Amino acid sequence: MSNPLSRHWGLDRIVADLRASREELHRTRHPRGIRELPSRRAIVGIVENLRAVLFPTHYGAPDLTDESVDYYVGHTLESTLRLLCEQVLRALRFLPEHTDAPRAELEPLAFEITRAFGAQLPGIREMLVSDIQAAHAGDPAAQHITEILLCYPGVFAIMHHRLAHALHLLGVPLLARFINEIAHSATGIDIHPGAQIGRSFFIDHGTGVVIGETAVIGERVRLYQAVTLGAKSFPADADGALVKGRARHPIVEDDVVIYAGATILGRVTIGRGSVIGGNVWLTHSVAPGTSVSQGNVREGGRGDEAEPRGRGRR
């Protein structure tokens, strides 16, 4: 390097050592070498535009009218889907079945995935409206729908999740994970894009909520802050590597409420209409209509009381 300052900093040695780390000692690069990565900045913009398409009077241009809104939605959607298609294409290269595929071969697949995603947007909006209505009905502090759309972190997180889940099912898991991690960074709510979540879902307050990849959540479920729907154990294969893809997170049936700080682990089922109290640690299934607190378990409709597993009554 001609700049004398480069000798002062020892750049030649640092650059050489970094190359050795990248190429030999501590490789993190894809086995097939350098390739274009999905762009976080582009994905942030895509999601912002999709929010504007879904709810244009809340997230779109401030001067929209009844005459201009459809043009705005169509124009925004067309440009956004083009941007999304490029990111889908980049993400597909990281799937094992497409590792060696040339760009020209993947372009039609990226287009079809993006087109199928766009066709799902009206259905995604319908689900999100049910979530927003659940927030309005479930929070006495909520004044109106606009407040919920603009201010509630749980709605921000579930909006990202419903978009990400659609892409996850369409076979673009890396891009889906990008989208949910954007919401995670902004809200502290961590939802894996593989989680299945039914209509009218509401996360109140939200910070610290964790929902694992194989969790299944029914309709009209409400969670509070710091709830974990996690895995109890992580089986490994003969080589000690974690076995991926197994169902390992809870099933939460319809009309369940889970209060702040509760931790539910493993492939257990929380029966319909149950109430899980704050700070409960739960690793077994409960019947429909059960009320679980730190001191007792009460099954709905029977009026009797039983001790929770592993601890005495207080």
C-alpha positions in Angstrom: 0.0 0.0 0.0 1.4 3.4 -1.0 -0.1 5.4 1.9 2.6 5.6 4.6 -0.2 5.5 7.3 -1.0 1.9 6.2 2.4 0.9 7.5 1.8 2.8 10.8 -1.5 0.8 11.4 0.0 -2.5 10.3 -2.7 -3.0 7.8 -0.9 -5.5 5.6 -0.7 -8.0 8.5 -4.2 -7.3 9.7 -5.7 -7.8 6.2 -3.7 -11.0 5.8 -4.7 -12.4 9.1 -8.4 -11.6 8.4 -8.1 -13.4 5.1 -6.7 -16.4 6.9 -9.5 -16.3 9.4 -12.1 -16.0 6.6 -10.7 -18.6 4.3 -9.0 -21.2 6.5 -9.3 -20.9 10.3 -12.8 -19.6 11.0 -14.9 -19.9 7.9 -18.5 -18.6 8.0 -18.9 -18.1 4.3 -21.3 -20.2 2.3 -19.6 -23.4 1.0 -20.1 -22.3 -2.6 -18.3 -19.0 -2.0 -19.4 -15.3 -2.1 -23.0 -14.7 -3.2 -25.4 -11.8 -2.8 -27.1 -11.7 0.6 -30.6 -10.4 1.2 -30.5 -6.8 2.2 -31.8 -5.8 5.6 -32.3 -2.2 4.5 -34.3 -3.4 1.5 -36.4 -5.7 3.6 -37.2 -2.9 6.1 -38.4 -0.8 3.2 -40.4 -3.6 1.7 -42.2 -4.3 5.0 -42.9 -0.6 5.5 -44.4 -0.5 2.0 -46.5 -3.6 2.6 -47.9 -2.1 5.8 -48.8 1.0 3.7 -50.5 -1.3 1.2 -52.5 -3.1 3.9 -53.5 0.0 5.9 -52.9 3.0 3.6 -54.6 5.6 5.6 -52.5 4.8 8.7 -49.1 4.0 7.1 -49.4 5.4 3.6 -49.2 8.9 2.1 -50.7 11.6 4.4 -52.8 13.2 1.6 -54.7 10.2 0.4 -58.3 10.6 -0.7 -61.1 8.1 -1.7 -60.2 8.9 -5.4 -56.4 8.4 -5.0 -56.1 5.5 -2.5 -56.5 2.7 -5.0 -53.9 4.2 -7.3 -51.5 4.6 -4.4 -52.0 1.0 -3.2 -51.5 -0.4 -6.8 -48.4 1.8 -7.5 -46.8 1.0 -4.1 -47.6 -2.7 -4.4 -46.2 -3.0 -7.9 -42.9 -1.5 -7.0 -42.7 -3.3 -3.7 -43.3 -6.7 -5.2 -40.5 -6.1 -7.7 -38.1 -5.3 -4.8 -39.4 -8.3 -2.9 -38.8 -10.6 -5.9 -35.1 -9.7 -5.9 -34.8 -10.4 -2.2 -36.6 -13.8 -2.6 -34.2 -14.6 -5.4 -31.2 -13.9 -3.2 -32.7 -15.9 -0.3 -33.4 -19.0 -2.5 -29.7 -19.4 -3.1 -29.2 -20.4 0.5 -31.5 -23.4 0.3 -29.6 -26.7 -0.2 -31.7 -27.6 -3.2 -30.8 -24.4 -5.0 -27.2 -24.0 -4.0 -25.8 -24.6 -7.5 -28.7 -23.3 -9.5 -27.9 -20.4 -11.9 -29.7 -17.1 -11.4 -31.7 -17.6 -14.7 -33.1 -20.8 -13.4 -34.2 -19.3 -10.0 -35.8 -16.1 -11.5 -39.0 -17.8 -12.6 -39.4 -19.5 -9.1 -38.8 -16.2 -7.3 -41.4 -14.5 -9.5 -44.0 -17.2 -8.8 -43.3 -17.1 -5.0 -43.6 -13.3 -5.0 -46.8 -13.5 -7.1 -48.3 -16.1 -4.7 -47.4 -13.9 -1.7 -49.0 -10.9 -3.2 -52.2 -12.8 -3.8 -52.3 -13.7 -0.1 -52.3 -10.0 1.1 -56.1 -9.6 1.3 -56.3 -12.7 3.5 -53.4 -11.5 5.6 -55.1 -8.1 6.1 -58.3 -9.9 7.2 -56.3 -11.8 9.8 -54.6 -8.6 11.0 -57.9 -6.7 11.3 -59.1 -9.5 13.6 -55.9 -9.1 15.7 -56.5 -5.3 15.9 -60.1 -5.8 17.0 -58.9 -8.3 19.6 -56.5 -5.7 21.0 -59.3 -3.1 21.1 -61.6 -5.5 22.9 -59.0 -6.9 25.2 -57.3 -3.7 26.5 -59.5 -1.2 28.5 -56.8 1.4 27.8 -57.2 1.3 24.1 -59.1 4.3 22.8 -59.5 3.6 19.1 -58.2 1.5 16.2 -55.8 4.2 15.1 -54.0 4.2 18.5 -53.6 0.4 18.3 -52.2 0.5 14.7 -49.8 3.3 15.4 -48.7 2.6 19.0 -49.1 -1.1 20.0 -45.9 -3.2 19.8 -47.9 -6.4 19.8 -49.7 -5.4 16.6 -46.4 -4.3 15.0 -45.0 -7.7 15.8 -47.9 -9.8 14.6 -48.1 -7.7 11.4 -44.5 -8.7 10.7 -45.2 -12.3 11.7 -48.2 -12.8 9.4 -46.2 -11.5 6.4 -43.2 -13.6 7.4 -45.2 -16.7 8.0 -46.7 -16.5 4.5 -43.2 -16.4 3.0 -42.0 -19.2 5.3 -44.8 -21.4 4.0 -43.9 -20.4 0.4 -40.4 -21.8 0.9 -38.3 -18.7 1.8 -37.4 -19.2 5.4 -34.3 -17.0 5.4 -36.3 -14.0 4.2 -39.1 -14.8 6.7 -36.6 -14.8 9.5 -35.3 -11.4 8.4 -38.7 -9.9 8.6 -39.5 -11.3 12.1 -36.1 -10.3 13.5 -36.8 -6.7 12.4 -39.9 -6.7 14.6 -38.0 -8.5 17.4 -35.3 -5.8 17.4 -38.0 -3.0 17.5 -40.3 -4.6 20.1 -38.5 -7.3 22.1 -41.2 -9.7 20.9 -39.5 -12.8 19.4 -41.9 -14.9 17.1 -40.4 -17.5 14.9 -41.9 -17.3 11.4 -42.8 -21.0 11.5 -45.2 -20.5 14.4 -48.9 -21.1 13.5 -51.1 -18.3 15.0 -54.9 -18.2 14.6 -57.2 -15.2 14.3 -57.8 -12.5 16.9 -54.4 -12.8 18.5 -53.4 -10.2 21.0 -50.0 -9.6 22.8 -50.5 -7.0 25.5 -47.4 -4.9 26.4 -45.3 -7.6 24.8 -41.7 -7.1 25.8 -39.9 -10.4 26.3 -42.5 -12.6 24.6 -40.9 -15.7 22.9 -42.9 -18.0 20.6 -41.0 -20.9 19.2 -40.9 -22.3 15.6 -43.3 -25.2 16.1 -45.8 -23.5 18.4 -49.4 -23.8 17.4 -51.8 -21.1 18.7 -55.5 -21.2 18.3 -58.0 -18.3 17.9 -58.7 -15.5 20.4 -55.6 -16.2 22.4 -54.1 -13.4 24.6 -50.6 -13.2 25.9 -49.0 -10.7 28.2 -45.3 -9.6 28.5 -42.5 -12.0 29.1 -44.5 -15.2 28.2 -42.4 -18.0 26.7 -43.7 -20.8 24.5 -40.5 -22.7 24.3 -38.9 -26.1 23.9 -38.2 -28.3 26.9 -35.3 -30.2 25.4 -33.2 -30.4 22.3 -32.5 -33.9 21.1 -29.2 -34.6 19.3 -28.2 -37.1 16.7 -25.3 -39.6 17.0 -22.8 -36.9 16.2 -24.1 -34.5 18.8 -25.8 -32.2 16.4 -29.2 -30.9 17.3 -32.1 -32.6 15.4 -34.0 -29.8 13.6 -37.6 -29.6 12.5 -39.3 -31.7 15.3 -42.4 -30.4 17.0 -41.1 -29.2 20.3 -43.2 -26.2 21.3 -46.6 -25.9 23.0 -50.0 -26.1 21.4 -52.3 -23.4 22.8 -56.0 -24.0 22.0 -58.7 -21.4 21.4 -59.7 -18.7 24.0 -56.6 -19.1 26.2 -55.1 -16.3 28.3 -51.5 -16.5 29.5 -50.4 -13.9 32.0 -47.1 -12.1 32.4 -43.9 -14.1 33.0 -45.5 -17.5 32.4 -43.1 -20.1 30.8 -44.6 -23.1 29.0 -42.1 -25.7 27.6 -42.3 -28.7 25.4 -45.0 -30.2 23.1 -47.7 -29.8 25.7 -51.3 -28.7 25.1 -53.0 -25.9 26.9 -56.7 -26.8 26.6 -59.3 -24.4 25.3 -60.5 -21.7 27.6 -57.7 -22.2 30.1 -56.1 -19.3 32.1 -52.4 -19.6 32.9 -51.4 -17.2 35.7 -48.3 -15.0 36.0 -44.9 -16.5 36.5 -46.1 -20.1 36.2 -43.6 -22.7 35.0 -45.5 -25.4 33.1 -44.1 -28.5 31.4 -47.3 -30.6 31.2 -50.6 -30.4 29.4 -53.7 -29.0 31.1 -57.3 -29.8 30.3 -59.7 -27.4 28.7 -61.1 -24.8 31.1 -58.2 -25.1 33.6 -57.0 -22.2 35.7 -53.3 -22.5 36.7 -51.6 -20.3 39.2 -48.5 -20.6 41.3 -50.5 -22.0 44.2 -53.2 -24.2 42.6 -54.8 -25.7 39.5 -58.5 -25.4 39.1 -60.2 -27.3 36.3 -63.2 -25.5 34.7 -66.7 -26.7 35.4 -65.7 -29.0 38.3 -65.0 -26.6 41.1 -62.4 -28.9 42.6 -58.8 -28.0 43.3 -55.7 -30.1 42.7 -52.0 -29.5 43.5 -49.8 -28.6 40.6 -47.1 -31.1 39.8 -43.9 -30.8 41.7 -45.0 -28.4 44.5 -47.3 -28.2 47.4 -50.2 -25.8 48.0 -49.7 -22.6 49.7 
